[in-house]
Amino acid sequence: MLAGCGGVQSALQPAGQEAETVLRLFLGMLAGACVIWVAVFGTAVYAMRVSPQPHREQTAKRFIFWGGIVFPVVTLAGLLTFGIALMPELRAHGGGLRVAVSGEQWWWRVTYEPSGGEAPVVSANELRLPVGERVELMLDSPDVIHSLWIPALGGKLDMIPGRTTRLVLEPTRTGTFRGVCAEFCGESHALMAFPVVVMDRAGFDAWIEARREPARADAADAAGERLFLQAGCGGCHSVRGTEARGVIGPDLTHVGSRLSLGAGILPNDRSSLIRFIRNVEAIKPGALMPSFAMLPDAEVAAIARYLEGLE
């Protein structure tokens, strides 16, 4: 049981201000629950073991008044006050960076919107944040209700079609953490995760600037790019700097530099790319992307090599 208390997806090892607030709320509620548990079972033990004989009516009335009215009111009022006092911390305004995150079946569309007026930076299935700064996440969904949850950084919040919700996070230490969808959203719900990388500000700025650049594949991968376009992949995916301008699926401009594939479910290497291209339905049931098992092995390998080089 204690093995679940740590790791990249643990809410008990907070790495953000909001997660620390949620942990304080949990510990406060746990303490209150323990007090109630001790009182209830202590009363039961007293009635069964210490003094099992009938009690006077006046004693019963006092017990009902203090144990059934005063104690629950005081305890619940204290817990309510404690919880409400933490809400301003969880709903504070964000800083200069805004990130629009759209939960889609079954992946994440991520758009960085810097405050300096620069053009937005589009990515997918990965979130990068600067340490020590408040970041405002604007959440929505075009299909069904999803729920974004990064346990180490903050609480969960629903992504509702037709509505934009707001989540503010402030990471307190660098590292790589795991985010998930916490609302059942279809057959591949359990396969909808994403890595969250918290970086120092200089590293984050350099990463953003690198993401602004168009795709730069090696000359040796020209055949892979040609096959990628011929197979129709550019109708759903976008690769800046090429003729691929699709918006249905994830942006693949710098897919080679991401930490994972398929929304956090596969390592980012050539063999995983080949598996995903050839039989996506077996890896992520219900995905809109068709499988390309009809392509020759050499062509699939060339496309995978091309995508792997998009860093």
Secondary structure as UniProt FT lines:
FT   HELIX           2..5
FT   TURN            8..9
FT   TURN            11..12
FT   HELIX           17..45
FT   HELIX           46..50
FT   HELIX           57..65
FT   HELIX           66..70
FT   HELIX           71..90
FT   STRAND          97..104
FT   TURN            105..106
FT   STRAND          107..113
FT   TURN            115..116
FT   STRAND          121..124
FT   STRAND          127..130
FT   TURN            131..132
FT   STRAND          135..141
FT   STRAND          146..149
FT   TURN            151..153
FT   STRAND          157..159
FT   STRAND          165..169
FT   STRAND          175..181
FT   TURN            187..188
FT   HELIX           189..191
FT   STRAND          193..199
FT   HELIX           201..212
FT   HELIX           219..221
FT   HELIX           222..230
FT   TURN            231..232
FT   HELIX           233..235
FT   TURN            240..241
FT   TURN            253..254
FT   HELIX           255..257
FT   STRAND          260..261
FT   TURN            262..265
FT   STRAND          266..267
FT   HELIX           270..278
FT   HELIX           280..283
FT   TURN            285..286
FT   TURN            293..294
FT   HELIX           297..308
//
